[in-house]
Amino acid sequence: MKKIITVVGMVGILCSATVIAGSPKDIKYASKETNVLGGEYYIYNVLCSDGKTRKISAWDKRKEWCAGTKRSNCSSDQLKAAKTVCD
């Protein structure tokens, strides 16, 4: 009986963690910016499932997508960057 309760409790915790973790619901272009070295990048607003809006940026002619507006924590995939900021 204790094992069944423990398993049910663990499943509940895992389901709760899945709900808490955010996921991107919408990605919209916001603006074009220029950094101090003259490089251009693009800012996108990501609406996450928790209702908050976060930013990602596109660099190198939209070949590199970064979490936030700085060129760090980047990938070659827009959705991957969006998932990173929503988690």
Secondary structure as UniProt FT lines:
FT   HELIX           2..20
FT   STRAND          24..34
FT   TURN            36..37
FT   STRAND          40..48
FT   TURN            49..50
FT   STRAND          53..59
FT   TURN            60..63
FT   STRAND          64..67
FT   STRAND          74..75
FT   HELIX           78..86
//
